Amino acid sequence: MRRSGFHAVSGELFHGKRELSTINRVLVICESCLPAILNCMAGRCEGSDIVPRTRSTVSRLRTMAVATLMLGVLVGATACGLFVKPPTVATPPAATQPPSQPPTQPPVARPPENPQASSVVTQGKPAPPFQLQALNSTSTVRFPDAFKGKVVALEFFSTS
Amino acid sequence: MQPKLTEWRKLGFELVLVSMDTAKDLTAYVKDRKLDAPVLLDPKGEVSIKAYKVEGIPQTVFVDKQGVVQKISVGWDTSSLAEFERLVKELTK
């Protein structure tokens, strides 16, 4: 669910991809987070879907966006994303860094939201192997071992 | 696919049915429809949901001789059988 991917994990960290600009700051957030944040900023939070920490973060952001008091530079976007301050002239974060500075990306990327996403069955990829009990039998069937050399159609069905 | 199964098996094809239903329900269902294909029990959805992330029922995953997914078909309509037949013949060449 999109809301479960709402990456306000520390109150100041966002998955950094898309910029939401105010007068003098840039909030870097990801595409999937953006609708939820915008909804919250418009007072349409669905509280049960957003963890309290996230909600308080959005509230803080809303306050800051309205006030537009702070200046500075937003840098250091990470795979998790950072709420970073831009220079007074908004420029892409990477452009603000001299080559000698350490990279803004952390050495370890944030794990994917859904760790099983890589196992999604895709055309052109090997079919995930499995072992299941056969109906009216005590034996199990191993796929694809039991069907080596054959073209197989796995049909997932329901009686209802 | 059932009506074509005998013919397709001669080409090197096999239909494998996977369901999360109970063995009792499946037994009656298979008997009623005279299904002639292995039926595998997946009561907890370990394969259907976790591994194959089935999005709709029925969902048919065609796997070639090398174990590679060649086609994922969700649902069934009047054109499905002809499409499956074309696919079976193509993959079993």
gemmi code that builds the backbone of each chain (N, CA, C; Angstrom):
import gemmi

chains = {
    "A": [
        ("MET", (0.833, -1.188, 0.000), (0.000, 0.000, 0.000), (0.864, 1.232, 0.000)),
        ("ARG", (0.386, 2.242, -0.648), (1.186, 3.434, -0.780), (1.503, 4.032, 0.585)),
        ("ARG", (0.503, 4.008, 1.449), (0.710, 4.659, 2.729), (1.784, 3.952, 3.549)),
        ("SER", (1.869, 2.668, 3.370), (2.889, 1.963, 4.121), (4.271, 2.339, 3.630)),
        ("GLY", (4.334, 2.951, 2.485), (5.629, 3.384, 1.965), (5.918, 4.832, 2.282)),
        ("PHE", (5.241, 5.369, 3.230), (5.402, 6.752, 3.606), (6.649, 6.839, 4.471)),
        ("HIS", (7.683, 7.431, 3.914), (9.003, 7.224, 4.519), (9.420, 8.270, 5.538)),
        ("ALA", (8.509, 8.817, 6.275), (8.905, 9.799, 7.267), (9.397, 9.075, 8.501)),
        ("VAL", (10.482, 8.380, 8.346), (10.908, 7.481, 9.399), (11.454, 8.197, 10.623)),
        ("SER", (12.080, 9.322, 10.453), (12.640, 9.977, 11.620), (11.983, 11.314, 11.871)),
        ("GLY", (11.038, 11.651, 11.088), (10.434, 12.964, 11.211), (11.107, 13.958, 10.309)),
        ("GLU", (12.251, 13.635, 9.826), (12.934, 14.561, 8.939), (13.466, 13.873, 7.698)),
        ("LEU", (13.220, 12.621, 7.623), (13.783, 11.882, 6.498), (12.694, 11.484, 5.522)),
        ("PHE", (12.972, 11.685, 4.295), (12.027, 11.278, 3.263), (12.782, 10.581, 2.150)),
        ("HIS", (12.071, 9.757, 1.480), (12.644, 9.062, 0.327), (12.863, 10.099, -0.761)),
        ("GLY", (14.082, 10.351, -1.129), (14.351, 11.517, -1.934), (14.261, 11.312, -3.427)),
        ("LYS", (13.253, 11.871, -4.015), (13.198, 11.837, -5.465), (12.542, 13.091, -6.032)),
        ("ARG", (11.440, 13.465, -5.440), (10.717, 14.576, -6.036), (10.799, 15.778, -5.113)),
        ("GLU", (10.873, 16.953, -5.687), (11.006, 18.147, -4.873), (9.663, 18.856, -4.722)),
        ("LEU", (9.397, 19.225, -3.505), (8.236, 20.048, -3.217), (8.794, 21.361, -2.717)),
        ("SER", (8.708, 22.385, -3.523), (9.402, 23.627, -3.195), (8.470, 24.605, -2.494)),
        ("THR", (9.038, 25.278, -1.551), (8.382, 26.442, -0.995), (9.277, 27.619, -1.362)),
        ("ILE", (9.078, 28.729, -0.715), (9.825, 29.919, -1.138), (11.329, 29.716, -0.992)),
        ("ASN", (11.717, 29.209, 0.121), (13.154, 29.138, 0.338), (13.614, 27.772, 0.831)),
        ("ARG", (12.865, 26.795, 0.575), (13.325, 25.481, 0.998), (12.834, 24.418, 0.004)),
        ("VAL", (13.488, 23.365, 0.080), (13.103, 22.251, -0.786), (12.912, 21.013, 0.079)),
        ("LEU", (11.781, 20.470, -0.046), (11.507, 19.224, 0.654), (11.609, 18.103, -0.361)),
        ("VAL", (12.517, 17.227, -0.114), (12.724, 16.149, -1.075), (11.967, 14.919, -0.614)),
        ("ILE", (11.022, 14.507, -1.413), (10.216, 13.335, -1.046), (10.016, 12.475, -2.275)),
        ("CYS", (9.535, 11.293, -2.046), (9.359, 10.385, -3.169), (7.957, 10.503, -3.767)),
        ("GLU", (7.807, 9.952, -4.939), (6.537, 10.066, -5.647), (5.396, 9.427, -4.873)),
        ("SER", (5.676, 8.294, -4.259), (4.589, 7.610, -3.571), (4.213, 8.337, -2.292)),
        ("CYS", (5.145, 9.061, -1.716), (4.838, 9.786, -0.492), (4.103, 11.077, -0.793)),
        ("LEU", (4.369, 11.644, -1.953), (3.872, 12.978, -2.236), (2.358, 13.111, -2.089)),
        ("PRO", (1.560, 12.212, -2.682), (0.108, 12.383, -2.530), (-0.334, 12.361, -1.085)),
        ("ALA", (0.266, 11.476, -0.302), (-0.140, 11.393, 1.098), (0.224, 12.668, 1.839)),
        ("ILE", (1.378, 13.204, 1.540), (1.804, 14.434, 2.205), (0.901, 15.590, 1.805)),
        ("LEU", (0.622, 15.663, 0.531), (-0.232, 16.745, 0.069), (-1.618, 16.647, 0.683)),
        ("ASN", (-2.110, 15.426, 0.811), (-3.408, 15.233, 1.450), (-3.372, 15.711, 2.893)),
        ("CYS", (-2.300, 15.377, 3.581), (-2.187, 15.788, 4.970), (-2.093, 17.296, 5.074)),
        ("MET", (-1.320, 17.890, 4.184), (-1.165, 19.340, 4.228), (-2.491, 20.021, 3.933)),
        ("ALA", (-3.340, 19.332, 3.207), (-4.649, 19.902, 2.907), (-5.674, 19.516, 3.973)),
        ("GLY", (-5.200, 18.896, 5.037), (-6.102, 18.550, 6.135), (-6.891, 17.296, 5.883)),
        ("ARG", (-6.457, 16.486, 4.948), (-7.204, 15.266, 4.638), (-6.445, 14.035, 5.067)),
        ("CYS", (-5.814, 14.119, 6.195), (-5.069, 12.963, 6.684), (-6.020, 11.821, 6.999)),
        ("GLU", (-5.602, 10.665, 6.641), (-6.311, 9.473, 7.088), (-5.453, 8.883, 8.179)),
        ("GLY", (-5.772, 9.273, 9.393), (-4.882, 8.995, 10.515), (-4.503, 7.544, 10.648)),
        ("SER", (-5.439, 6.666, 10.416), (-5.123, 5.268, 10.646), (-4.093, 4.752, 9.660)),
        ("ASP", (-3.926, 5.452, 8.583), (-2.994, 4.982, 7.570), (-1.603, 5.563, 7.741)),
        ("ILE", (-1.495, 6.569, 8.552), (-0.196, 7.216, 8.695), (0.221, 7.124, 10.153)),
        ("VAL", (1.410, 6.679, 10.372), (1.848, 6.506, 11.742), (1.962, 7.871, 12.400)),
        ("PRO", (1.785, 7.920, 13.715), (1.799, 9.206, 14.393), (3.055, 10.010, 14.124)),
        ("ARG", (4.174, 9.308, 14.059), (5.417, 10.015, 13.823), (5.360, 10.721, 12.475)),
        ("THR", (4.771, 10.048, 11.514), (4.651, 10.648, 10.196), (3.720, 11.844, 10.233)),
        ("ARG", (2.619, 11.677, 10.960), (1.658, 12.751, 11.008), (2.283, 13.988, 11.637)),
        ("SER", (3.050, 13.773, 12.706), (3.656, 14.929, 13.344), (4.687, 15.571, 12.423)),
        ("THR", (5.313, 14.743, 11.645), (6.277, 15.282, 10.698), (5.578, 16.163, 9.678)),
        ("VAL", (4.480, 15.671, 9.179), (3.759, 16.448, 8.179), (3.280, 17.754, 8.793)),
        ("SER", (2.822, 17.664, 10.024), (2.357, 18.864, 10.694), (3.488, 19.871, 10.814)),
        ("ARG", (4.651, 19.372, 11.146), (5.804, 20.255, 11.298), (6.159, 20.884, 9.949)),
        ("LEU", (6.110, 20.057, 8.944), (6.443, 20.566, 7.615), (5.454, 21.626, 7.171)),
        ("ARG", (4.199, 21.369, 7.493), (3.172, 22.331, 7.100), (3.444, 23.675, 7.766)),
        ("THR", (3.780, 23.607, 9.045), (4.051, 24.840, 9.786), (5.240, 25.565, 9.181)),
        ("MET", (6.250, 24.795, 8.882), (7.456, 25.428, 8.364), (7.220, 26.011, 6.987)),
        ("ALA", (6.420, 25.289, 6.210), (6.168, 25.783, 4.862), (5.416, 27.103, 4.899)),
        ("VAL", (4.495, 27.197, 5.799), (3.722, 28.438, 5.902), (4.610, 29.551, 6.423)),
        ("ALA", (5.378, 29.280, 7.399), (6.198, 30.318, 8.007), (7.305, 30.784, 7.076)),
        ("THR", (7.895, 29.866, 6.385), (9.040, 30.141, 5.504), (10.072, 31.021, 6.180)),
        ("LEU", (10.419, 30.662, 7.376), (11.343, 31.485, 8.141), (12.796, 31.055, 7.968)),
        ("MET", (12.982, 29.790, 7.826), (14.366, 29.315, 7.861), (14.966, 29.341, 6.462)),
        ("LEU", (16.246, 29.679, 6.417), (16.978, 29.649, 5.168), (18.074, 28.604, 5.284)),
        ("GLY", (18.595, 28.253, 4.202), (19.730, 27.342, 4.295), (19.824, 26.416, 3.126)),
        ("VAL", (20.563, 25.429, 3.344), (20.860, 24.497, 2.276), (20.364, 23.114, 2.644)),
        ("LEU", (19.675, 22.518, 1.714), (19.222, 21.156, 1.921), (20.123, 20.248, 1.098)),
        ("VAL", (20.893, 19.500, 1.799), (21.820, 18.612, 1.101), (21.766, 17.235, 1.720)),
        ("GLY", (22.485, 16.390, 1.113), (22.670, 15.081, 1.708), (21.502, 14.145, 1.563)),
        ("ALA", (20.844, 14.244, 0.430), (19.746, 13.295, 0.203), (20.301, 11.886, 0.192)),
        ("THR", (19.641, 11.032, 0.831), (20.082, 9.638, 0.880), (19.083, 8.756, 0.182)),
        ("ALA", (19.353, 7.492, 0.158), (18.378, 6.558, -0.422), (17.090, 6.635, 0.376)),
        ("CYS", (17.206, 6.868, 1.647), (15.997, 7.074, 2.439), (15.445, 8.452, 2.165)),
        ("GLY", (16.323, 9.374, 1.749), (15.886, 10.727, 1.503), (16.121, 11.566, 2.731)),
        ("LEU", (16.475, 12.771, 2.508), (16.700, 13.686, 3.609), (15.925, 14.957, 3.390)),
        ("PHE", (15.499, 15.516, 4.463), (14.916, 16.830, 4.433), (16.091, 17.783, 4.524)),
        ("VAL", (16.479, 18.285, 3.375), (17.728, 19.038, 3.320), (17.459, 20.474, 2.885)),
        ("LYS", (18.377, 21.328, 3.286), (18.221, 22.738, 2.958), (19.015, 23.078, 1.706)),
        ("PRO", (18.392, 23.778, 0.792), (19.112, 24.174, -0.413), (19.857, 25.474, -0.159)),
        ("PRO", (20.750, 25.811, -1.044), (21.312, 27.159, -0.951), (20.197, 28.156, -1.213)),
        ("THR", (20.488, 29.419, -0.997), (19.447, 30.423, -1.173), (18.875, 30.372, -2.576)),
        ("VAL", (19.701, 29.976, -3.507), (19.197, 29.716, -4.853), (19.074, 28.216, -4.983)),
        ("ALA", (17.874, 27.781, -5.210), (17.649, 26.344, -5.252), (18.367, 25.720, -6.436)),
        ("THR", (19.182, 24.747, -6.144), (19.889, 24.001, -7.185), (19.815, 22.542, -6.813)),
        ("PRO", (20.030, 21.679, -7.764), (20.034, 20.252, -7.436), (21.078, 19.983, -6.365)),
        ("PRO", (20.763, 19.182, -5.371), (21.692, 18.916, -4.278), (23.056, 18.462, -4.739)),
        ("ALA", (23.110, 17.650, -5.735), (24.398, 17.113, -6.154), (25.312, 18.217, -6.675)),
        ("ALA", (24.717, 19.241, -7.260), (25.526, 20.294, -7.842), (26.174, 21.157, -6.779)),
        ("THR", (25.687, 21.092, -5.551), (26.237, 21.938, -4.507), (27.472, 21.329, -3.873)),
        ("GLN", (27.817, 20.140, -4.254), (28.899, 19.461, -3.571), (30.171, 19.453, -4.399)),
        ("PRO", (31.249, 19.872, -3.784), (32.527, 19.753, -4.492), (32.883, 18.292, -4.673)),
        ("PRO", (33.681, 18.020, -5.686), (33.994, 16.622, -5.980), (34.686, 15.911, -4.832)),
        ("SER", (35.416, 16.666, -4.005), (36.172, 16.020, -2.949), (35.302, 15.594, -1.774)),
        ("GLN", (34.092, 16.122, -1.714), (33.245, 15.767, -0.591), (32.758, 14.333, -0.724)),
        ("PRO", (32.507, 13.719, 0.397), (31.967, 12.352, 0.314), (30.605, 12.370, -0.335)),
        ("PRO", (30.249, 11.295, -0.963), (28.953, 11.248, -1.647), (27.819, 11.415, -0.652)),
        ("THR", (26.745, 12.010, -1.151), (25.605, 12.225, -0.271), (24.827, 10.938, -0.028)),
        ("GLN", (24.998, 9.986, -0.922), (24.295, 8.732, -0.728), (25.005, 7.911, 0.337)),
        ("PRO", (24.269, 7.321, 1.238), (24.915, 6.453, 2.221), (25.436, 5.207, 1.532)),
        ("PRO", (26.415, 4.582, 2.145), (26.995, 3.393, 1.502), (26.008, 2.256, 1.377)),
        ("VAL", (25.069, 2.182, 2.290), (24.087, 1.103, 2.230), (22.749, 1.687, 1.842)),
        ("ALA", (22.234, 1.208, 0.743), (20.951, 1.733, 0.266), (19.828, 1.210, 1.140)),
        ("ARG", (18.766, 1.980, 1.180), (17.588, 1.550, 1.932), (17.020, 0.289, 1.296)),
        ("PRO", (16.654, -0.677, 2.101), (16.072, -1.892, 1.511), (14.755, -1.571, 0.843)),
        ("PRO", (14.389, -2.357, -0.138), (13.129, -2.089, -0.834), (11.964, -2.180, 0.131)),
        ("GLU", (10.883, -1.452, -0.216), (9.706, -1.456, 0.638), (9.169, -2.854, 0.827)),
        ("ASN", (9.087, -3.568, -0.267), (8.563, -4.919, -0.210), (9.696, -5.872, -0.560)),
        ("PRO", (10.258, -6.526, 0.435), (11.416, -7.376, 0.167), (11.113, -8.519, -0.770)),
        ("GLN", (9.814, -8.837, -0.957), (9.492, -9.938, -1.844), (9.229, -9.464, -3.265)),
        ("ALA", (9.373, -8.161, -3.463), (9.056, -7.640, -4.784), (9.900, -8.310, -5.856)),
        ("SER", (11.136, -8.655, -5.489), (12.013, -9.250, -6.480), (11.551, -10.655, -6.870)),
        ("SER", (10.678, -11.231, -6.071), (10.248, -12.591, -6.374), (8.971, -12.599, -7.207)),
        ("VAL", (8.509, -11.432, -7.596), (7.304, -11.369, -8.411), (7.535, -12.133, -9.706)),
        ("VAL", (6.559, -12.950, -10.051), (6.683, -13.744, -11.265), (6.614, -12.827, -12.477)),
        ("THR", (7.603, -12.936, -13.314), (7.698, -12.052, -14.461), (7.997, -12.874, -15.696)),
        ("GLN", (7.400, -12.466, -16.791), (7.693, -13.150, -18.048), (9.164, -12.990, -18.384)),
        ("GLY", (9.751, -14.088, -18.801), (11.166, -14.062, -19.129), (12.070, -14.411, -17.964)),
        ("LYS", (11.493, -14.552, -16.769), (12.271, -14.912, -15.579), (11.927, -16.339, -15.160)),
        ("PRO", (12.864, -17.001, -14.492), (12.569, -18.372, -14.047), (11.368, -18.411, -13.117)),
        ("ALA", (10.556, -19.440, -13.291), (9.398, -19.599, -12.412), (9.882, -20.041, -11.038)),
        ("PRO", (9.369, -19.430, -9.983), (9.793, -19.834, -8.632), (9.480, -21.303, -8.377)),
        ("PRO", (10.453, -22.040, -7.886), (10.188, -23.453, -7.579), (9.342, -23.573, -6.318)),
        ("PHE", (8.658, -24.674, -6.200), (7.866, -24.911, -4.985), (7.603, -26.394, -4.828)),
        ("GLN", (7.062, -26.699, -3.687), (6.723, -28.091, -3.383), (5.388, -28.090, -2.648)),
        ("LEU", (4.417, -28.790, -3.208), (3.088, -28.819, -2.600), (2.555, -30.243, -2.569)),
        ("GLN", (1.669, -30.452, -1.628), (1.035, -31.766, -1.529), (-0.027, -31.904, -2.608)),
        ("ALA", (-0.084, -33.087, -3.176), (-1.096, -33.346, -4.204), (-2.418, -33.737, -3.550)),
        ("LEU", (-3.486, -33.377, -4.217), (-4.819, -33.718, -3.715), (-4.990, -35.236, -3.678)),
        ("ASN", (-5.587, -35.696, -2.591), (-5.863, -37.118, -2.410), (-4.599, -37.977, -2.508)),
        ("SER", (-3.538, -37.437, -1.972), (-2.279, -38.167, -1.983), (-1.424, -37.675, -0.824)),
        ("THR", (-0.593, -38.533, -0.341), (0.300, -38.123, 0.735), (1.616, -37.605, 0.172)),
        ("SER", (1.791, -37.773, -1.116), (3.053, -37.346, -1.711), (3.022, -35.869, -2.077)),
        ("THR", (4.191, -35.318, -2.178), (4.309, -33.934, -2.606), (4.842, -33.880, -4.027)),
        ("VAL", (4.512, -32.801, -4.676), (4.970, -32.591, -6.050), (5.929, -31.415, -6.046)),
        ("ARG", (7.073, -31.631, -6.624), (8.076, -30.561, -6.691), (8.048, -29.938, -8.086)),
        ("PHE", (7.876, -28.659, -8.086), (7.910, -27.923, -9.354), (9.187, -27.090, -9.375)),
        ("PRO", (9.938, -27.076, -10.448), (9.647, -27.703, -11.739), (10.233, -29.098, -11.907)),
        ("ASP", (10.880, -29.615, -10.854), (11.591, -30.881, -10.997), (10.723, -32.002, -11.564)),
        ("ALA", (9.476, -32.047, -11.119), (8.598, -33.142, -11.537), (8.143, -33.007, -12.991)),
        ("PHE", (8.459, -31.889, -13.612), (7.958, -31.662, -14.974), (9.091, -31.288, -15.937)),
        ("LYS", (10.255, -31.804, -15.638), (11.420, -31.475, -16.462), (11.171, -31.840, -17.926)),
        ("GLY", (11.528, -30.925, -18.798), (11.395, -31.172, -20.222), (9.994, -30.941, -20.759)),
        ("LYS", (9.098, -30.497, -19.889), (7.722, -30.259, -20.340), (7.378, -28.773, -20.249)),
        ("VAL", (6.465, -28.405, -21.088), (5.854, -27.080, -20.956), (4.724, -27.223, -19.941)),
        ("VAL", (4.721, -26.350, -18.960), (3.738, -26.475, -17.886), (2.893, -25.209, -17.790)),
        ("ALA", (1.602, -25.424, -17.621), (0.719, -24.303, -17.301), (0.292, -24.475, -15.853)),
        ("LEU", (0.722, -23.548, -15.023), (0.287, -23.548, -13.632), (-1.001, -22.748, -13.574)),
        ("GLU", (-2.063, -23.416, -13.229), (-3.329, -22.691, -13.171), (-3.761, -22.545, -11.715)),
        ("PHE", (-3.761, -21.300, -11.254), (-4.216, -21.001, -9.899), (-5.718, -20.754, -9.976)),
        ("PHE", (-6.470, -21.523, -9.219), (-7.920, -21.444, -9.350), (-8.593, -21.605, -7.991)),
        ("SER", (-9.870, -21.364, -8.003), (-10.674, -21.539, -6.799), (-11.971, -22.233, -7.173)),
        ("THR", (-12.480, -23.008, -6.252), (-13.726, -23.711, -6.538), (-14.936, -22.791, -6.438)),
        ("SER", (-14.784, -21.687, -5.760), (-15.933, -20.794, -5.569), (-15.986, -19.724, -6.641)),
    ],
    "B": [
        ("MET", (-9.051, -25.704, -20.575), (-7.988, -26.457, -21.211), (-8.259, -27.955, -21.215)),
        ("GLN", (-9.156, -28.360, -20.337), (-9.393, -29.787, -20.148), (-9.690, -30.549, -21.450)),
        ("PRO", (-10.525, -29.987, -22.333), (-10.829, -30.733, -23.558), (-9.614, -30.958, -24.451)),
        ("LYS", (-8.638, -30.095, -24.362), (-7.466, -30.186, -25.231), (-6.298, -30.904, -24.571)),
        ("LEU", (-6.485, -31.244, -23.316), (-5.348, -31.707, -22.534), (-4.690, -32.973, -23.095)),
        ("THR", (-5.511, -33.900, -23.498), (-4.957, -35.156, -24.037), (-4.095, -34.872, -25.263)),
        ("GLU", (-4.617, -34.032, -26.107), (-3.887, -33.689, -27.339), (-2.592, -32.934, -27.013)),
        ("TRP", (-2.675, -32.015, -26.082), (-1.503, -31.202, -25.761), (-0.438, -32.009, -25.016)),
        ("ARG", (-0.884, -32.981, -24.246), (0.088, -33.802, -23.506), (1.008, -34.546, -24.473)),
        ("LYS", (0.470, -34.898, -25.598), (1.291, -35.606, -26.588), (2.414, -34.713, -27.108)),
        ("LEU", (2.222, -33.422, -26.971), (3.242, -32.471, -27.430), (4.283, -32.191, -26.361)),
        ("GLY", (4.013, -32.666, -25.144), (4.949, -32.395, -24.053), (4.466, -31.291, -23.135)),
        ("PHE", (3.170, -31.246, -22.957), (2.571, -30.212, -22.121), (1.906, -30.847, -20.904)),
        ("GLU", (1.921, -30.115, -19.801), (1.196, -30.583, -18.623), (0.510, -29.402, -17.942)),
        ("LEU", (-0.698, -29.654, -17.508), (-1.453, -28.663, -16.758), (-1.367, -29.025, -15.280)),
        ("VAL", (-1.028, -28.046, -14.462), (-0.942, -28.264, -13.023), (-1.874, -27.265, -12.348)),
        ("LEU", (-2.789, -27.786, -11.582), (-3.766, -26.935, -10.914), (-3.339, -26.677, -9.472)),
        ("VAL", (-3.404, -25.452, -9.069), (-3.010, -25.078, -7.706), (-4.170, -24.298, -7.084)),
        ("SER", (-4.539, -24.690, -5.893), (-5.671, -24.013, -5.253), (-5.456, -23.894, -3.749)),
        ("MET", (-6.025, -22.839, -3.191), (-5.970, -22.623, -1.745), (-7.197, -23.208, -1.059)),
        ("ASP", (-8.084, -23.792, -1.827), (-9.293, -24.363, -1.239), (-8.964, -25.622, -0.445)),
        ("THR", (-9.939, -26.053, 0.328), (-9.726, -27.243, 1.148), (-9.743, -28.499, 0.274)),
        ("ALA", (-9.118, -29.519, 0.785), (-9.080, -30.786, 0.049), (-10.496, -31.318, -0.178)),
        ("LYS", (-11.354, -31.098, 0.787), (-12.732, -31.580, 0.664), (-13.438, -30.883, -0.504)),
        ("ASP", (-13.331, -29.579, -0.534), (-13.968, -28.821, -1.622), (-13.376, -29.200, -2.977)),
        ("LEU", (-12.072, -29.349, -2.990), (-11.401, -29.651, -4.254), (-11.752, -31.039, -4.768)),
        ("THR", (-11.871, -31.962, -3.837), (-12.206, -33.322, -4.245), (-13.559, -33.350, -4.958)),
        ("ALA", (-14.511, -32.655, -4.378), (-15.845, -32.610, -4.993), (-15.795, -31.877, -6.333)),
        ("TYR", (-15.033, -30.810, -6.373), (-14.918, -29.996, -7.588), (-14.286, -30.792, -8.728)),
        ("VAL", (-13.210, -31.485, -8.398), (-12.502, -32.270, -9.415), (-13.385, -33.401, -9.937)),
        ("LYS", (-14.091, -34.019, -9.009), (-14.970, -35.128, -9.402), (-16.111, -34.620, -10.280)),
        ("ASP", (-16.682, -33.510, -9.865), (-17.819, -32.949, -10.590), (-17.445, -32.560, -12.021)),
        ("ARG", (-16.262, -32.019, -12.170), (-15.840, -31.531, -13.498), (-14.945, -32.515, -14.230)),
        ("LYS", (-14.731, -33.640, -13.592), (-13.907, -34.689, -14.203), (-12.552, -34.144, -14.649)),
        ("LEU", (-11.934, -33.396, -13.761), (-10.634, -32.800, -14.091), (-9.569, -33.878, -14.130)),
        ("ASP", (-8.784, -33.826, -15.163), (-7.729, -34.820, -15.334), (-6.373, -34.118, -15.342)),
        ("ALA", (-6.034, -33.588, -14.202), (-4.748, -32.905, -14.072), (-4.370, -32.914, -12.599)),
        ("PRO", (-3.073, -32.912, -12.315), (-2.677, -32.877, -10.904), (-3.181, -31.614, -10.217)),
        ("VAL", (-3.747, -31.821, -9.060), (-4.228, -30.680, -8.268), (-3.359, -30.584, -7.028)),
        ("LEU", (-2.778, -29.425, -6.830), (-1.875, -29.232, -5.695), (-2.528, -28.330, -4.659)),
        ("LEU", (-2.324, -28.709, -3.407), (-2.951, -27.984, -2.307), (-2.019, -26.888, -1.793)),
        ("ASP", (-2.567, -25.713, -1.731), (-1.782, -24.569, -1.256), (-2.613, -23.813, -0.211)),
        ("PRO", (-2.926, -24.489, 0.892), (-3.894, -23.923, 1.847), (-3.464, -22.592, 2.446)),
        ("LYS", (-2.184, -22.394, 2.605), (-1.727, -21.145, 3.230), (-1.321, -20.087, 2.203)),
        ("GLY", (-1.438, -20.433, 0.950), (-1.086, -19.468, -0.087), (0.404, -19.241, -0.228)),
        ("GLU", (1.181, -20.166, 0.264), (2.639, -20.004, 0.192), (3.110, -19.850, -1.249)),
        ("VAL", (2.475, -20.583, -2.136), (2.848, -20.509, -3.549), (1.997, -19.444, -4.265)),
        ("SER", (0.691, -19.557, -4.090), (-0.219, -18.663, -4.827), (0.034, -17.197, -4.494)),
        ("ILE", (0.111, -16.912, -3.228), (0.201, -15.513, -2.815), (1.643, -15.060, -2.653)),
        ("LYS", (2.396, -15.814, -1.861), (3.750, -15.335, -1.548), (4.714, -15.469, -2.716)),
        ("ALA", (4.701, -16.627, -3.355), (5.696, -16.841, -4.409), (5.241, -16.297, -5.765)),
        ("TYR", (3.993, -16.554, -6.098), (3.525, -16.175, -7.440), (2.664, -14.924, -7.455)),
        ("LYS", (2.313, -14.454, -6.277), (1.561, -13.198, -6.168), (0.389, -13.144, -7.147)),
        ("VAL", (-0.418, -14.164, -7.049), (-1.576, -14.262, -7.942), (-2.501, -13.065, -7.728)),
        ("GLU", (-2.860, -12.442, -8.816), (-3.663, -11.221, -8.741), (-5.130, -11.460, -9.050)),
        ("GLY", (-5.424, -12.574, -9.647), (-6.815, -12.864, -9.978), (-6.977, -14.346, -10.220)),
        ("ILE", (-8.197, -14.791, -10.148), (-8.500, -16.215, -10.327), (-9.442, -16.362, -11.509)),
        ("PRO", (-9.187, -17.242, -12.445), (-7.983, -18.061, -12.527), (-6.802, -17.278, -13.104)),
        ("GLN", (-5.637, -17.675, -12.697), (-4.422, -17.105, -13.288), (-3.583, -18.268, -13.788)),
        ("THR", (-3.182, -18.163, -15.028), (-2.412, -19.241, -15.643), (-1.020, -18.739, -15.986)),
        ("VAL", (-0.042, -19.473, -15.509), (1.355, -19.120, -15.765), (1.958, -20.211, -16.650)),
        ("PHE", (2.325, -19.826, -17.840), (2.944, -20.784, -18.763), (4.453, -20.765, -18.573)),
        ("VAL", (4.981, -21.945, -18.325), (6.419, -22.079, -18.085), (6.998, -22.986, -19.171)),
        ("ASP", (8.045, -22.537, -19.792), (8.600, -23.330, -20.893), (9.467, -24.494, -20.380)),
        ("LYS", (10.052, -25.208, -21.296), (10.820, -26.405, -20.923), (12.027, -26.073, -20.065)),
        ("GLN", (12.486, -24.856, -20.167), (13.649, -24.435, -19.383), (13.252, -23.855, -18.019)),
        ("GLY", (11.974, -23.865, -17.742), (11.512, -23.354, -16.453), (11.344, -21.844, -16.412)),
        ("VAL", (11.280, -21.234, -17.585), (11.143, -19.780, -17.666), (9.689, -19.414, -17.944)),
        ("VAL", (9.219, -18.419, -17.223), (7.836, -17.963, -17.409), (7.702, -17.300, -18.778)),
        ("GLN", (6.758, -17.781, -19.558), (6.570, -17.241, -20.899), (5.293, -16.437, -21.047)),
        ("LYS", (4.338, -16.716, -20.183), (3.061, -16.014, -20.320), (2.300, -16.073, -18.998)),
        ("ILE", (1.738, -14.946, -18.626), (0.888, -14.899, -17.431), (-0.473, -14.389, -17.881)),
        ("SER", (-1.466, -15.201, -17.666), (-2.808, -14.852, -18.124), (-3.774, -14.851, -16.938)),
        ("VAL", (-4.420, -13.738, -16.720), (-5.383, -13.635, -15.625), (-6.785, -13.623, -16.219)),
        ("GLY", (-7.627, -14.484, -15.676), (-9.003, -14.550, -16.154), (-9.149, -15.551, -17.293)),
        ("TRP", (-10.349, -15.592, -17.779), (-10.649, -16.564, -18.832), (-11.782, -16.022, -19.683)),
        ("ASP", (-11.615, -16.042, -20.985), (-12.728, -15.653, -21.850), (-12.740, -16.565, -23.069)),
        ("THR", (-13.605, -16.268, -23.999), (-13.803, -17.176, -25.134), (-12.560, -17.295, -26.020)),
        ("SER", (-11.703, -16.301, -25.957), (-10.499, -16.347, -26.796), (-9.331, -17.048, -26.097)),
        ("SER", (-9.507, -17.354, -24.832), (-8.387, -17.892, -24.061), (-7.913, -19.237, -24.586)),
        ("LEU", (-8.857, -20.118, -24.894), (-8.460, -21.456, -25.316), (-7.636, -21.412, -26.598)),
        ("ALA", (-8.074, -20.585, -27.538), (-7.331, -20.489, -28.792), (-5.939, -19.906, -28.551)),
        ("GLU", (-5.874, -18.951, -27.676), (-4.577, -18.347, -27.366), (-3.665, -19.350, -26.669)),
        ("PHE", (-4.244, -20.103, -25.740), (-3.450, -21.103, -25.030), (-2.961, -22.191, -25.990)),
        ("GLU", (-3.815, -22.550, -26.910), (-3.422, -23.584, -27.869), (-2.247, -23.102, -28.721)),
        ("ARG", (-2.343, -21.878, -29.166), (-1.245, -21.313, -29.945), (0.044, -21.303, -29.121)),
        ("LEU", (-0.108, -20.942, -27.866), (1.048, -20.855, -26.984), (1.658, -22.231, -26.714)),
        ("VAL", (0.792, -23.199, -26.462), (1.283, -24.552, -26.192), (2.044, -25.082, -27.397)),
        ("LYS", (1.488, -24.874, -28.571), (2.154, -25.380, -29.778), (3.470, -24.661, -30.022)),
        ("GLU", (3.483, -23.405, -29.734), (4.714, -22.632, -29.929), (5.794, -23.069, -28.937)),
        ("LEU", (5.408, -23.257, -27.694), (6.392, -23.578, -26.661), (6.864, -25.023, -26.721)),
        ("THR", (6.038, -25.892, -27.262), (6.426, -27.305, -27.317), (7.150, -27.669, -28.612)),
        ("LYS", (7.366, -26.691, -29.461), (8.072, -26.982, -30.724), (9.469, -27.539, -30.463)),
    ],
}
model = gemmi.Model(1)
for chain_id, residues in chains.items():
    chain = gemmi.Chain(chain_id)
    for i, (resn, *xyz) in enumerate(residues, 1):
        res = gemmi.Residue()
        res.name, res.seqid = resn, gemmi.SeqId(i, " ")
        for name, pos in zip(("N", "CA", "C"), xyz):
            atom = gemmi.Atom()
            atom.name, atom.element = name, gemmi.Element(name[0])
            atom.pos, atom.b_iso = gemmi.Position(*pos), 0.0
            res.add_atom(atom)
        chain.add_residue(res)
    model.add_chain(chain)
structure = gemmi.Structure()
structure.add_model(model)
structure.setup_entities()
